[in-house]
Amino acid sequence: MTENKNYQNPEVQEPENDELEIDWMDILRRIYAIRKTLYKAAGVGVVLGIIIALSIPKQYTVTVTLSPEMGGDKASGGLASLASSFLGGGSNNNSDALNVTLAPDIVSSTPFILELFNTRVQTLDGELDTTLVTYLDEQKQPWWGYIKSAPGLAIGAIKSLFTEETDTTATLNPFQLTEKEAAKVKGLRQSILAEVDKKTAMTTITVTLQDPKVTAIVADSVVAKLQQYIIDYRIKKAKEDCAYLEELYKERQQEYYDAQSKYAHYFDTNRNIAFQSVRAEQERLQNDMNLAYQVYSQVAQQLQVARAKIQEEKPVFAVVEPATIPLKPSGTSKKVIFVGIIFLAVCFTGAWKLLGYNYYNQIRKLTK
């Protein structure tokens, strides 16, 4: 009898497909079996969704886009270069330590934020017209925010019983801030952001607060202060040079006038005297007067160049997108938060009932 070599015992026959097969019908039956629990989880999610969605205050975002043209990066045809070449001097284009990419660091710096504290703001409904630092106390926060800040408030209240009240109208000191001032600085640092496109040098200022009009006012104030900060920095050196040349110009002018007066007085006094000594003294005084005039003239030329350089170094900012009062709140809408919490409640409950509960029981049996 010929033995069948292709015959295999069914008990030892290897399966052709080892892939895990998912029985979707079994999963649907198990989900249907716990449908009442899922309904309860959805009900709990509805309650939590309403509480959380209503607790989160609305926020509004204003974005301003700037296109800065830095004065120091201009070509050699600037005012100072033209004045220098016209007056006989050479052009000098020095590199600047302040780069446009430093705008985010400037906006987030503590001195810059402290300057915003006294900005006058007004809410859209007109009920509040005060400074920004006072408005920050009026902003709402979720109920869990009060729970988190409760220990700090309690500690602060206890400390206030043993310490004297400080004058709140005193000038803010960036070197030493109080805990409340530091918290407000940190909050504003998170609410005011600046980004710079390194390729195009476009600067984007983004401000997010709870009132649309206050947000627009703060965004406009941030842009104005940033522009003034960069302008003051850029022209600081040129203004110092100009002030020094102003003093030097007055000194050399007075020296020239004194030398001219001496020469004129000596010439008038000794006009008809033919002594050689008189002529020598007259020639010396004339040379002193001419030398004083040359120095005076050179300083005057340098002063004109320095005055032109102040205007040349002043940067020009083109506001591509100005600050406007937003009409709709930003961020995740309350509807999305509401639906998301219901979805998460149902998903977590279903996962626990289908998978987590069984694993939990197995772990408990092993630990006994």
Secondary structure as the mmCIF struct_conf table of DSSP 4:
data_model
#
loop_
_struct_conf.conf_type_id
_struct_conf.id
_struct_conf.beg_label_comp_id
_struct_conf.beg_label_asym_id
_struct_conf.beg_label_seq_id
_struct_conf.end_label_comp_id
_struct_conf.end_label_asym_id
_struct_conf.end_label_seq_id
TURN_TY1_P TURN_TY1_P1 LYS A 5 ASN A 6
TURN_TY1_P TURN_TY1_P2 PRO A 10 VAL A 12
HELX_LH_PP_P HELX_LH_PP_P1 GLN A 13 PRO A 15
BEND BEND1 GLU A 16 GLU A 16
HELX_LH_PP_P HELX_LH_PP_P2 GLU A 19 ILE A 22
HELX_RH_AL_P HELX_RH_AL_P1 TRP A 24 ALA A 33
TURN_TY1_P TURN_TY1_P3 ILE A 34 ILE A 34
HELX_RH_AL_P HELX_RH_AL_P2 ARG A 35 SER A 55
BEND BEND2 ILE A 56 ILE A 56
HELX_LH_PP_P HELX_LH_PP_P3 PRO A 57 LYS A 58
STRN STRN1 GLN A 59 GLN A 59
STRN STRN2 TYR A 60 GLU A 69
HELX_RH_3T_P HELX_RH_3T_P1 GLY A 71 ASP A 73
BEND BEND3 LYS A 74 LYS A 74
TURN_TY1_P TURN_TY1_P4 SER A 76 GLY A 77
BEND BEND4 GLY A 78 GLY A 78
HELX_RH_AL_P HELX_RH_AL_P3 LEU A 79 PHE A 86
TURN_TY1_P TURN_TY1_P5 LEU A 87 GLY A 88
BEND BEND5 ALA A 97 ALA A 97
HELX_RH_3T_P HELX_RH_3T_P2 VAL A 100 LEU A 102
HELX_RH_AL_P HELX_RH_AL_P4 ALA A 103 VAL A 107
TURN_TY1_P TURN_TY1_P6 SER A 108 SER A 108
BEND BEND6 SER A 109 SER A 109
HELX_RH_AL_P HELX_RH_AL_P5 THR A 110 LEU A 116
TURN_TY1_P TURN_TY1_P7 PHE A 117 ASN A 118
STRN STRN3 ARG A 120 GLN A 122
TURN_TY1_P TURN_TY1_P8 LEU A 124 ASP A 125
BEND BEND7 GLY A 126 GLU A 127
STRN STRN4 ASP A 129 THR A 131
HELX_RH_AL_P HELX_RH_AL_P6 LEU A 132 GLU A 138
HELX_RH_AL_P HELX_RH_AL_P7 TRP A 143 PHE A 162
BEND BEND8 THR A 163 THR A 163
HELX_LH_PP_P HELX_LH_PP_P4 GLU A 164 THR A 166
TURN_TY1_P TURN_TY1_P9 THR A 168 THR A 169
BEND BEND9 ALA A 170 ALA A 170
HELX_LH_PP_P HELX_LH_PP_P5 THR A 171 LEU A 172
TURN_TY1_P TURN_TY1_P10 PRO A 174 PHE A 175
BEND BEND10 GLN A 176 GLN A 176
HELX_RH_AL_P HELX_RH_AL_P8 GLU A 179 SER A 191
STRN STRN5 ILE A 192 VAL A 196
TURN_TY1_P TURN_TY1_P11 LYS A 198 THR A 200
STRN STRN6 THR A 203 LEU A 209
BEND BEND11 GLN A 210 ASP A 211
HELX_RH_AL_P HELX_RH_AL_P9 PRO A 212 THR A 269
TURN_TY1_P TURN_TY1_P12 ASN A 270 ASN A 272
HELX_RH_AL_P HELX_RH_AL_P10 GLN A 276 GLU A 313
BEND BEND12 LYS A 314 LYS A 314
STRN STRN7 VAL A 316 GLU A 321
BEND BEND13 LEU A 327 LYS A 328
STRN STRN8 SER A 330 SER A 330
BEND BEND14 GLY A 331 THR A 332
HELX_RH_AL_P HELX_RH_AL_P11 LYS A 334 ALA A 351
HELX_RH_PI_P HELX_RH_PI_P1 TRP A 352 GLY A 356
HELX_RH_AL_P HELX_RH_AL_P12 TYR A 357 THR A 367
#
